[in-house]
Amino acid sequence: MKEEKIIVPANGYLMLFVFLLLFIGGIVSIITTHRPWFAFAILAAIFIAPGFIMVQPNNSRVLLLFGKYVGTVKKNGFYWVNPFYTKKKISLRASNFDSERLKVNDKLGNPVMISTILVWRVQNTYKAAFDVDNFENFVRVQTDAAVRKLASMYPYDNFADEGHKEDITLRSSVNEVSEALEKEIDERLSIAGIEVLEARIGYLAYAQEIANAMLKRQQATAIVAARHKIVEGAVSMVEMALEELGKKQIVELDEERKAAMVSNLMVILCGDKDASPVLNTGTLNH
């Protein structure tokens, strides 16, 4: 495969002086001498004119001579090249691409909506110009393909209750998923001479048809996890209460009264609502 060739053309200001000398000198000579053959100087100036090119910073010009690749001009400035050259402009600046929201299935088969934000630039002008038909469209299509593949490799979230325990998920493992996405896109775009500067997930959500059900499931999972922590704390507090009562010998409790005390404390500590106190004016037995 042919590689990129960097060239520096002739100074454009020097050739601009030659152009003005031929063009203005030819007109003045025809007027003063009345000799028509000075018109060849004007024709030569017109022939020279298409060869002027201006390369701005972070831009390039790919030069071809009758279909043959001559080289690429990357250094900014004012130049003159062969007028027969075909000059194709390719930007070397970083570009942003925000993909459309795609509906894909994650590793567990759940439909999700996902999009990506890609920052890229042309690194090899020869590959960008000749190895693909349209490198900008190539970036869009291959990025969408990479996002679809990535979404199928990881689940949206962990579902420990169903036995699907994954270390990396689309929702929580942002850095790992971004690295995998960047690597996948970079491999696909290398054929077009494109350098991937950054790739990350721009939008991620469940598809509309399962969004409500998954939201309820996440809420239920959060409630169960919270209840688990509450029960653990309540058990510790009851254990500490019984231990302190026994150490300080404040009251002697048999097993039945301990069970009643534990039951009451667990109801108070684990209940959703505030407990309604009941004042006992009798003895322990009544």
ZADO-1210 file (C-alpha; in nm, 4 decimals, padded with zeros to 6 digits):
<atoms>
<atom x="00.0000" y="00.0000" z="00.0000" code="MET" pos="1"/>
<atom x="00.1346" y="00.3415" z="-00.0932" code="LYS" pos="2"/>
<atom x="00.1993" y="00.5767" z="00.1977" code="GLU" pos="3"/>
<atom x="00.1626" y="00.9478" z="00.2462" code="GLU" pos="4"/>
<atom x="00.4345" y="01.1669" z="00.0921" code="LYS" pos="5"/>
<atom x="00.4948" y="01.5148" z="00.2342" code="ILE" pos="6"/>
<atom x="00.6213" y="01.7773" z="-00.0136" code="ILE" pos="7"/>
<atom x="00.6959" y="02.1511" z="-00.0009" code="VAL" pos="8"/>
<atom x="00.6122" y="02.3262" z="-00.3345" code="PRO" pos="9"/>
<atom x="00.7697" y="02.6366" z="-00.4831" code="ALA" pos="10"/>
<atom x="00.7381" y="02.9729" z="-00.3118" code="ASN" pos="11"/>
<atom x="00.4097" y="03.1329" z="-00.4153" code="GLY" pos="12"/>
<atom x="00.5254" y="03.4929" z="-00.3726" code="TYR" pos="13"/>
<atom x="00.8083" y="03.4466" z="-00.6222" code="LEU" pos="14"/>
<atom x="00.5726" y="03.2997" z="-00.8791" code="MET" pos="15"/>
<atom x="00.3212" y="03.5769" z="-00.8070" code="LEU" pos="16"/>
<atom x="00.5908" y="03.8291" z="-00.9036" code="PHE" pos="17"/>
<atom x="00.6538" y="03.6329" z="-01.2271" code="VAL" pos="18"/>
<atom x="00.2797" y="03.6236" z="-01.2962" code="PHE" pos="19"/>
<atom x="00.2393" y="03.9988" z="-01.2519" code="LEU" pos="20"/>
<atom x="00.5505" y="04.0663" z="-01.4597" code="LEU" pos="21"/>
<atom x="00.4213" y="03.8560" z="-01.7506" code="LEU" pos="22"/>
<atom x="00.0620" y="03.9736" z="-01.7322" code="PHE" pos="23"/>
<atom x="00.1176" y="04.3472" z="-01.6813" code="ILE" pos="24"/>
<atom x="00.4324" y="04.3509" z="-01.8951" code="GLY" pos="25"/>
<atom x="00.2477" y="04.1797" z="-02.1814" code="GLY" pos="26"/>
<atom x="-00.0388" y="04.4292" z="-02.1721" code="ILE" pos="27"/>
<atom x="00.1938" y="04.7305" z="-02.1549" code="VAL" pos="28"/>
<atom x="00.4120" y="04.5935" z="-02.4355" code="SER" pos="29"/>
<atom x="00.1149" y="04.5387" z="-02.6661" code="ILE" pos="30"/>
<atom x="-00.0099" y="04.8900" z="-02.6028" code="ILE" pos="31"/>
<atom x="00.3279" y="05.0594" z="-02.6472" code="THR" pos="32"/>
<atom x="00.4839" y="04.8520" z="-02.9268" code="THR" pos="33"/>
<atom x="00.1648" y="04.7358" z="-03.1038" code="HIS" pos="34"/>
<atom x="00.3226" y="04.3917" z="-03.1436" code="ARG" pos="35"/>
<atom x="00.0657" y="04.1148" z="-03.0938" code="PRO" pos="36"/>
<atom x="00.3205" y="03.8466" z="-03.0166" code="TRP" pos="37"/>
<atom x="00.3473" y="03.9925" z="-02.6598" code="PHE" pos="38"/>
<atom x="00.0091" y="03.8257" z="-02.6096" code="ALA" pos="39"/>
<atom x="00.2025" y="03.5024" z="-02.5437" code="PHE" pos="40"/>
<atom x="00.3255" y="03.6606" z="-02.2202" code="ALA" pos="41"/>
<atom x="-00.0347" y="03.7177" z="-02.1165" code="ILE" pos="42"/>
<atom x="-00.1224" y="03.3557" z="-02.2062" code="LEU" pos="43"/>
<atom x="00.1753" y="03.2344" z="-02.0033" code="ALA" pos="44"/>
<atom x="00.0517" y="03.4373" z="-01.7051" code="ALA" pos="45"/>
<atom x="-00.2963" y="03.2885" z="-01.7424" code="ILE" pos="46"/>
<atom x="-00.1385" y="02.9398" z="-01.7555" code="PHE" pos="47"/>
<atom x="00.0543" y="03.0096" z="-01.4327" code="ILE" pos="48"/>
<atom x="-00.2472" y="03.1428" z="-01.2373" code="ALA" pos="49"/>
<atom x="-00.4210" y="02.8064" z="-01.1544" code="PRO" pos="50"/>
<atom x="-00.1042" y="02.6845" z="-00.9845" code="GLY" pos="51"/>
<atom x="-00.1369" y="02.9116" z="-00.6803" code="PHE" pos="52"/>
<atom x="-00.2512" y="02.7427" z="-00.3591" code="ILE" pos="53"/>
<atom x="-00.2883" y="02.8654" z="-00.0027" code="MET" pos="54"/>
<atom x="-00.2618" y="02.6157" z="00.2852" code="VAL" pos="55"/>
<atom x="-00.4060" y="02.7366" z="00.6139" code="GLN" pos="56"/>
<atom x="-00.2980" y="02.6028" z="00.9571" code="PRO" pos="57"/>
<atom x="-00.4187" y="02.2459" z="01.0239" code="ASN" pos="58"/>
<atom x="-00.5181" y="02.1993" z="00.6613" code="ASN" pos="59"/>
<atom x="-00.3603" y="02.0088" z="00.3747" code="SER" pos="60"/>
<atom x="-00.3701" y="01.9764" z="-00.0016" code="ARG" pos="61"/>
<atom x="-00.3437" y="01.6383" z="-00.1734" code="VAL" pos="62"/>
<atom x="-00.1875" y="01.6773" z="-00.5210" code="LEU" pos="63"/>
<atom x="-00.2527" y="01.4491" z="-00.8169" code="LEU" pos="64"/>
<atom x="-00.1194" y="01.4634" z="-01.1723" code="LEU" pos="65"/>
<atom x="-00.3589" y="01.2945" z="-01.4157" code="PHE" pos="66"/>
<atom x="-00.4674" y="01.0452" z="-01.1487" code="GLY" pos="67"/>
<atom x="-00.1191" y="00.9822" z="-01.0057" code="LYS" pos="68"/>
<atom x="-00.0531" y="01.0747" z="-00.6440" code="TYR" pos="69"/>
<atom x="00.2241" y="01.3343" z="-00.6248" code="VAL" pos="70"/>
<atom x="00.2277" y="01.4265" z="-00.2555" code="GLY" pos="71"/>
<atom x="00.0606" y="01.6161" z="00.0259" code="THR" pos="72"/>
<atom x="00.1263" y="01.9742" z="00.1347" code="VAL" pos="73"/>
<atom x="00.0765" y="02.0123" z="00.5114" code="LYS" pos="74"/>
<atom x="00.2921" y="02.3144" z="00.5901" code="LYS" pos="75"/>
<atom x="00.0802" y="02.6274" z="00.5917" code="ASN" pos="76"/>
<atom x="00.1731" y="02.9088" z="00.3540" code="GLY" pos="77"/>
<atom x="00.1379" y="03.0415" z="-00.0017" code="PHE" pos="78"/>
<atom x="00.2725" y="02.8102" z="-00.2736" code="TYR" pos="79"/>
<atom x="00.2756" y="02.7475" z="-00.6446" code="TRP" pos="80"/>
<atom x="00.2445" y="02.4018" z="-00.7997" code="VAL" pos="81"/>
<atom x="00.2068" y="02.2575" z="-01.1458" code="ASN" pos="82"/>
<atom x="-00.1150" y="02.4042" z="-01.2918" code="PRO" pos="83"/>
<atom x="-00.2118" y="02.0563" z="-01.4149" code="PHE" pos="84"/>
<atom x="-00.2201" y="01.9232" z="-01.0579" code="TYR" pos="85"/>
<atom x="-00.5563" y="01.8335" z="-00.9085" code="THR" pos="86"/>
<atom x="-00.5651" y="01.9851" z="-00.5621" code="LYS" pos="87"/>
<atom x="-00.7869" y="01.8174" z="-00.3020" code="LYS" pos="88"/>
<atom x="-00.8327" y="01.9923" z="00.0317" code="LYS" pos="89"/>
<atom x="-00.8404" y="01.7789" z="00.3486" code="ILE" pos="90"/>
<atom x="-00.8733" y="01.9317" z="00.6952" code="SER" pos="91"/>
<atom x="-00.6366" y="01.8120" z="00.9683" code="LEU" pos="92"/>
<atom x="-00.8352" y="01.9749" z="01.2476" code="ARG" pos="93"/>
<atom x="-01.0040" y="01.7768" z="01.5246" code="ALA" pos="94"/>
<atom x="-01.3710" y="01.7118" z="01.4534" code="SER" pos="95"/>
<atom x="-01.6611" y="01.6146" z="01.6793" code="ASN" pos="96"/>
<atom x="-01.9154" y="01.3524" z="01.5854" code="PHE" pos="97"/>
<atom x="-02.2262" y="01.2985" z="01.7975" code="ASP" pos="98"/>
<atom x="-02.3934" y="00.9840" z="01.6716" code="SER" pos="99"/>
<atom x="-02.7656" y="00.9252" z="01.6607" code="GLU" pos="100"/>
<atom x="-02.9331" y="00.7343" z="01.9413" code="ARG" pos="101"/>
<atom x="-02.9294" y="00.3708" z="01.8381" code="LEU" pos="102"/>
<atom x="-03.1605" y="00.1011" z="01.9663" code="LYS" pos="103"/>
<atom x="-02.9553" y="-00.2119" z="02.0370" code="VAL" pos="104"/>
<atom x="-02.9656" y="-00.5151" z="02.2647" code="ASN" pos="105"/>
<atom x="-02.7172" y="-00.5450" z="02.5484" code="ASP" pos="106"/>
<atom x="-02.5456" y="-00.8688" z="02.6528" code="LYS" pos="107"/>
<atom x="-02.8572" y="-00.9859" z="02.8380" code="LEU" pos="108"/>
<atom x="-03.0854" y="-00.9066" z="02.5446" code="GLY" pos="109"/>
<atom x="-03.2420" y="-00.5951" z="02.6962" code="ASN" pos="110"/>
<atom x="-03.3131" y="-00.3188" z="02.4399" code="PRO" pos="111"/>
<atom x="-03.1229" y="00.0014" z="02.5215" code="VAL" pos="112"/>
<atom x="-03.0825" y="00.3406" z="02.3572" code="MET" pos="113"/>
<atom x="-02.7191" y="00.4418" z="02.3181" code="ILE" pos="114"/>
<atom x="-02.5141" y="00.7077" z="02.1403" code="SER" pos="115"/>
<atom x="-02.1481" y="00.8059" z="02.1354" code="THR" pos="116"/>
<atom x="-01.9404" y="01.1236" z="02.1139" code="ILE" pos="117"/>
<atom x="-01.6301" y="01.0859" z="01.9001" code="LEU" pos="118"/>
<atom x="-01.3368" y="01.3256" z="01.8582" code="VAL" pos="119"/>
<atom x="-01.1238" y="01.2429" z="01.5546" code="TRP" pos="120"/>
<atom x="-00.8893" y="01.3907" z="01.2950" code="ARG" pos="121"/>
<atom x="-00.7158" y="01.2864" z="00.9751" code="VAL" pos="122"/>
<atom x="-00.3645" y="01.1566" z="01.0336" code="GLN" pos="123"/>
<atom x="-00.2813" y="01.0002" z="00.6960" code="ASN" pos="124"/>
<atom x="-00.4143" y="01.2042" z="00.4027" code="THR" pos="125"/>
<atom x="-00.3329" y="00.9373" z="00.1450" code="TYR" pos="126"/>
<atom x="-00.5507" y="00.6755" z="00.3177" code="LYS" pos="127"/>
<atom x="-00.8281" y="00.9274" z="00.3809" code="ALA" pos="128"/>
<atom x="-00.8318" y="01.0360" z="00.0167" code="ALA" pos="129"/>
<atom x="-00.7809" y="00.7064" z="-00.1676" code="PHE" pos="130"/>
<atom x="-00.8376" y="00.4031" z="00.0583" code="ASP" pos="131"/>
<atom x="-01.2040" y="00.4864" z="00.1303" code="VAL" pos="132"/>
<atom x="-01.4713" y="00.6460" z="-00.0834" code="ASP" pos="133"/>
<atom x="-01.5800" y="00.9194" z="00.1602" code="ASN" pos="134"/>
<atom x="-01.3848" y="00.9277" z="00.4843" code="PHE" pos="135"/>
<atom x="-01.6391" y="01.1449" z="00.6713" code="GLU" pos="136"/>
<atom x="-01.9240" y="00.9060" z="00.5919" code="ASN" pos="137"/>
<atom x="-01.6897" y="00.6168" z="00.6725" code="PHE" pos="138"/>
<atom x="-01.6380" y="00.7622" z="01.0219" code="VAL" pos="139"/>
<atom x="-02.0139" y="00.7844" z="01.0829" code="ARG" pos="140"/>
<atom x="-02.0959" y="00.4332" z="00.9633" code="VAL" pos="141"/>
<atom x="-01.8075" y="00.2600" z="01.1384" code="GLN" pos="142"/>
<atom x="-01.8739" y="00.4456" z="01.4647" code="THR" pos="143"/>
<atom x="-02.2347" y="00.3272" z="01.4654" code="ASP" pos="144"/>
<atom x="-02.1174" y="-00.0288" z="01.3962" code="ALA" pos="145"/>
<atom x="-01.8653" y="-00.0122" z="01.6803" code="ALA" pos="146"/>
<atom x="-02.1292" y="00.1161" z="01.9241" code="VAL" pos="147"/>
<atom x="-02.3650" y="-00.1684" z="01.8305" code="ARG" pos="148"/>
<atom x="-02.0899" y="-00.4243" z="01.8891" code="LYS" pos="149"/>
<atom x="-01.9883" y="-00.2668" z="02.2198" code="LEU" pos="150"/>
<atom x="-02.3451" y="-00.2639" z="02.3539" code="ALA" pos="151"/>
<atom x="-02.3789" y="-00.6366" z="02.2821" code="SER" pos="152"/>
<atom x="-02.0609" y="-00.7148" z="02.4795" code="MET" pos="153"/>
<atom x="-02.1716" y="-00.5753" z="02.8175" code="TYR" pos="154"/>
<atom x="-02.4967" y="-00.5718" z="03.0180" code="PRO" pos="155"/>
<atom x="-02.6639" y="-00.2433" z="03.0981" code="TYR" pos="156"/>
<atom x="-02.6482" y="-00.3114" z="03.4710" code="ASP" pos="157"/>
<atom x="-02.5759" y="-00.5883" z="03.7217" code="ASN" pos="158"/>
<atom x="-02.8583" y="-00.8299" z="03.8035" code="PHE" pos="159"/>
<atom x="-02.7274" y="-01.0356" z="04.0913" code="ALA" pos="160"/>
<atom x="-03.0718" y="-01.1761" z="04.1680" code="ASP" pos="161"/>
<atom x="-03.0760" y="-01.3598" z="03.8358" code="GLU" pos="162"/>
<atom x="-02.7188" y="-01.4813" z="03.8560" code="GLY" pos="163"/>
<atom x="-02.5902" y="-01.2319" z="03.5958" code="HIS" pos="164"/>
<atom x="-02.3002" y="-01.0837" z="03.7883" code="LYS" pos="165"/>
<atom x="-02.0737" y="-00.8768" z="03.5650" code="GLU" pos="166"/>
<atom x="-01.7749" y="-00.6695" z="03.6695" code="ASP" pos="167"/>
<atom x="-01.8096" y="-00.4297" z="03.3736" code="ILE" pos="168"/>
<atom x="-02.1452" y="-00.2771" z="03.2811" code="THR" pos="169"/>
<atom x="-02.2467" y="-00.0003" z="03.0438" code="LEU" pos="170"/>
<atom x="-02.3944" y="00.2127" z="03.3213" code="ARG" pos="171"/>
<atom x="-02.1366" y="00.1903" z="03.5988" code="SER" pos="172"/>
<atom x="-01.8038" y="00.1134" z="03.4255" code="SER" pos="173"/>
<atom x="-01.7668" y="00.4391" z="03.2359" code="VAL" pos="174"/>
<atom x="-01.3871" y="00.4377" z="03.2008" code="ASN" pos="175"/>
<atom x="-01.3591" y="00.0719" z="03.0998" code="GLU" pos="176"/>
<atom x="-01.6401" y="00.1001" z="02.8443" code="VAL" pos="177"/>
<atom x="-01.4929" y="00.4202" z="02.6981" code="SER" pos="178"/>
<atom x="-01.1512" y="00.2553" z="02.6582" code="GLU" pos="179"/>
<atom x="-01.3055" y="-00.0473" z="02.4871" code="ALA" pos="180"/>
<atom x="-01.5118" y="00.1781" z="02.2586" code="LEU" pos="181"/>
<atom x="-01.2103" y="00.3926" z="02.1679" code="GLU" pos="182"/>
<atom x="-01.0033" y="00.0842" z="02.0841" code="LYS" pos="183"/>
<atom x="-01.2798" y="-00.0670" z="01.8720" code="GLU" pos="184"/>
<atom x="-01.3383" y="00.2537" z="01.6738" code="ILE" pos="185"/>
<atom x="-00.9637" y="00.3149" z="01.6304" code="ASP" pos="186"/>
<atom x="-00.9190" y="-00.0306" z="01.4755" code="GLU" pos="187"/>
<atom x="-01.2048" y="00.0305" z="01.2339" code="ARG" pos="188"/>
<atom x="-01.0931" y="00.3808" z="01.1288" code="LEU" pos="189"/>
<atom x="-00.7222" y="00.3027" z="01.0884" code="SER" pos="190"/>
<atom x="-00.7881" y="00.1893" z="00.7307" code="ILE" pos="191"/>
<atom x="-00.8960" y="00.5463" z="00.6490" code="ALA" pos="192"/>
<atom x="-00.5980" y="00.7111" z="00.8198" code="GLY" pos="193"/>
<atom x="-00.8184" y="00.8489" z="01.0990" code="ILE" pos="194"/>
<atom x="-00.6813" y="00.9057" z="01.4489" code="GLU" pos="195"/>
<atom x="-00.9300" y="00.8670" z="01.7351" code="VAL" pos="196"/>
<atom x="-00.8641" y="01.1286" z="02.0040" code="LEU" pos="197"/>
<atom x="-01.1541" y="01.0423" z="02.2349" code="GLU" pos="198"/>
<atom x="-01.4606" y="00.8201" z="02.2327" code="ALA" pos="199"/>
<atom x="-01.7188" y="00.7980" z="02.5085" code="ARG" pos="200"/>
<atom x="-02.0846" y="00.7163" z="02.5636" code="ILE" pos="201"/>
<atom x="-02.2970" y="01.0266" z="02.5169" code="GLY" pos="202"/>
<atom x="-02.6414" y="00.8836" z="02.5974" code="TYR" pos="203"/>
<atom x="-02.7494" y="00.5596" z="02.7627" code="LEU" pos="204"/>
<atom x="-03.0959" y="00.4498" z="02.8721" code="ALA" pos="205"/>
<atom x="-03.3339" y="00.1588" z="02.8492" code="TYR" pos="206"/>
<atom x="-03.5630" y="00.1527" z="02.5477" code="ALA" pos="207"/>
<atom x="-03.9060" y="00.3022" z="02.6031" code="GLN" pos="208"/>
<atom x="-04.0920" y="-00.0301" z="02.6032" code="GLU" pos="209"/>
<atom x="-03.9044" y="-00.1618" z="02.9088" code="ILE" pos="210"/>
<atom x="-03.7975" y="00.1631" z="03.0757" code="ALA" pos="211"/>
<atom x="-04.0853" y="00.1683" z="03.3298" code="ASN" pos="212"/>
<atom x="-04.0409" y="-00.1962" z="03.4237" code="ALA" pos="213"/>
<atom x="-03.6652" y="-00.1576" z="03.4676" code="MET" pos="214"/>
<atom x="-03.7144" y="00.1561" z="03.6750" code="LEU" pos="215"/>
<atom x="-03.9447" y="-00.0324" z="03.9122" code="LYS" pos="216"/>
<atom x="-03.6921" y="-00.3123" z="03.9298" code="ARG" pos="217"/>
<atom x="-03.4098" y="-00.0736" z="04.0169" code="GLN" pos="218"/>
<atom x="-03.6275" y="00.0862" z="04.2845" code="GLN" pos="219"/>
<atom x="-03.7111" y="-00.2554" z="04.4296" code="ALA" pos="220"/>
<atom x="-03.3440" y="-00.3525" z="04.4321" code="THR" pos="221"/>
<atom x="-03.2571" y="-00.0287" z="04.6123" code="ALA" pos="222"/>
<atom x="-03.5319" y="-00.0865" z="04.8694" code="ILE" pos="223"/>
<atom x="-03.4150" y="-00.4423" z="04.9365" code="VAL" pos="224"/>
<atom x="-03.0556" y="-00.3249" z="04.9777" code="ALA" pos="225"/>
<atom x="-03.1672" y="-00.0509" z="05.2177" code="ALA" pos="226"/>
<atom x="-03.3774" y="-00.2970" z="05.4177" code="ARG" pos="227"/>
<atom x="-03.0805" y="-00.5295" z="05.4414" code="HIS" pos="228"/>
<atom x="-02.8691" y="-00.2533" z="05.5961" code="LYS" pos="229"/>
<atom x="-03.1509" y="-00.1555" z="05.8337" code="ILE" pos="230"/>
<atom x="-03.1925" y="-00.5126" z="05.9589" code="VAL" pos="231"/>
<atom x="-02.8182" y="-00.5477" z="06.0125" code="GLU" pos="232"/>
<atom x="-02.8143" y="-00.2277" z="06.2180" code="GLY" pos="233"/>
<atom x="-03.1254" y="-00.3236" z="06.4137" code="ALA" pos="234"/>
<atom x="-02.9827" y="-00.6631" z="06.5079" code="VAL" pos="235"/>
<atom x="-02.6630" y="-00.4974" z="06.6302" code="SER" pos="236"/>
<atom x="-02.8597" y="-00.2453" z="06.8372" code="MET" pos="237"/>
<atom x="-03.0789" y="-00.5151" z="06.9971" code="VAL" pos="238"/>
<atom x="-02.7745" y="-00.7247" z="07.0762" code="GLU" pos="239"/>
<atom x="-02.6020" y="-00.4262" z="07.2330" code="MET" pos="240"/>
<atom x="-02.9139" y="-00.3395" z="07.4388" code="ALA" pos="241"/>
<atom x="-02.9437" y="-00.6902" z="07.5799" code="LEU" pos="242"/>
<atom x="-02.5727" y="-00.7013" z="07.6553" code="GLU" pos="243"/>
<atom x="-02.5754" y="-00.3665" z="07.8387" code="GLU" pos="244"/>
<atom x="-02.8845" y="-00.4621" z="08.0407" code="LEU" pos="245"/>
<atom x="-02.7140" y="-00.7825" z="08.1464" code="GLY" pos="246"/>
<atom x="-02.3884" y="-00.6116" z="08.2425" code="LYS" pos="247"/>
<atom x="-02.5478" y="-00.3347" z="08.4504" code="LYS" pos="248"/>
<atom x="-02.8113" y="-00.5692" z="08.6001" code="GLN" pos="249"/>
<atom x="-03.0844" y="-00.3097" z="08.5572" code="ILE" pos="250"/>
<atom x="-03.3557" y="-00.5750" z="08.5168" code="VAL" pos="251"/>
<atom x="-03.3655" y="-00.9533" z="08.5108" code="GLU" pos="252"/>
<atom x="-03.5268" y="-01.0870" z="08.1956" code="LEU" pos="253"/>
<atom x="-03.6159" y="-01.4467" z="08.1257" code="ASP" pos="254"/>
<atom x="-03.6113" y="-01.5926" z="07.7764" code="GLU" pos="255"/>
<atom x="-03.9761" y="-01.5115" z="07.7123" code="GLU" pos="256"/>
<atom x="-03.9354" y="-01.1454" z="07.8080" code="ARG" pos="257"/>
<atom x="-03.6124" y="-01.1219" z="07.6059" code="LYS" pos="258"/>
<atom x="-03.7997" y="-01.2544" z="07.3028" code="ALA" pos="259"/>
<atom x="-04.0776" y="-00.9981" z="07.3566" code="ALA" pos="260"/>
<atom x="-03.8231" y="-00.7189" z="07.3963" code="MET" pos="261"/>
<atom x="-03.6378" y="-00.8250" z="07.0815" code="VAL" pos="262"/>
<atom x="-03.9646" y="-00.8397" z="06.8873" code="SER" pos="263"/>
<atom x="-04.0687" y="-00.4915" z="06.9993" code="ASN" pos="264"/>
<atom x="-03.7284" y="-00.3397" z="06.9269" code="LEU" pos="265"/>
<atom x="-03.7119" y="-00.4972" z="06.5803" code="MET" pos="266"/>
<atom x="-04.0587" y="-00.3651" z="06.4974" code="VAL" pos="267"/>
<atom x="-03.9615" y="-00.0154" z="06.6087" code="ILE" pos="268"/>
<atom x="-03.6222" y="-00.0105" z="06.4364" code="LEU" pos="269"/>
<atom x="-03.7295" y="-00.1738" z="06.1092" code="CYS" pos="270"/>
<atom x="-04.0745" y="-00.0213" z="06.0682" code="GLY" pos="271"/>
<atom x="-04.1576" y="00.2266" z="05.7914" code="ASP" pos="272"/>
<atom x="-04.3608" y="00.4467" z="06.0261" code="LYS" pos="273"/>
<atom x="-04.2971" y="00.5872" z="06.3698" code="ASP" pos="274"/>
<atom x="-04.4042" y="00.3554" z="06.6490" code="ALA" pos="275"/>
<atom x="-04.7015" y="00.4530" z="06.8692" code="SER" pos="276"/>
<atom x="-04.5882" y="00.4176" z="07.2313" code="PRO" pos="277"/>
<atom x="-04.8124" y="00.2304" z="07.4771" code="VAL" pos="278"/>
<atom x="-04.7746" y="00.3191" z="07.8469" code="LEU" pos="279"/>
<atom x="-04.7863" y="00.0171" z="08.0738" code="ASN" pos="280"/>
<atom x="-04.8971" y="00.1182" z="08.4257" code="THR" pos="281"/>
<atom x="-04.8932" y="-00.2344" z="08.5605" code="GLY" pos="282"/>
<atom x="-04.6147" y="-00.4787" z="08.6427" code="THR" pos="283"/>
<atom x="-04.3958" y="-00.6749" z="08.4046" code="LEU" pos="284"/>
<atom x="-04.6527" y="-00.9519" z="08.4044" code="ASN" pos="285"/>
<atom x="-04.9585" y="-00.7347" z="08.3342" code="HIS" pos="286"/>
</atoms>
